[in-house]
Amino acid sequence: MLSADECVFVDDTEEYVQAAERLGFAGVHAQRPEQTISRLEALLGVPLTGAH
């Protein structure tokens, strides 16, 4: 089982992302696909698209 600080929570509702962050998750507020992918790549340290 992973702890919250080893997980990323992604959602399009900012309030849910903030709640997850208060619980120790890394949070990503998904607003635009490019921004979401970029943030996930930075957090995870891996490319998520074929453009890399």
ZIQUILIN-V770857 format. One record per backbone hydrogen bond with DSSP energy under -1.0 kcal/mol. CO is the residue of the C=O (numbers start at 0). NH is the residue of the N-H. Records with the same first field share a line. If there is no record, write none. Layout:
# ZIQUILIN-V770857
CO=NH / NH
This chain:
# ZIQUILIN-V770857
2=5
3=6
6=25
8=27
10=29
12=16
13=17
14=18
15=19
16=20
17=21
18=22
19=24
20=23
25=8
27=10
31=35
32=36
33=37
34=38
35=39
36=40
37=41
38=42
39=43
40=44
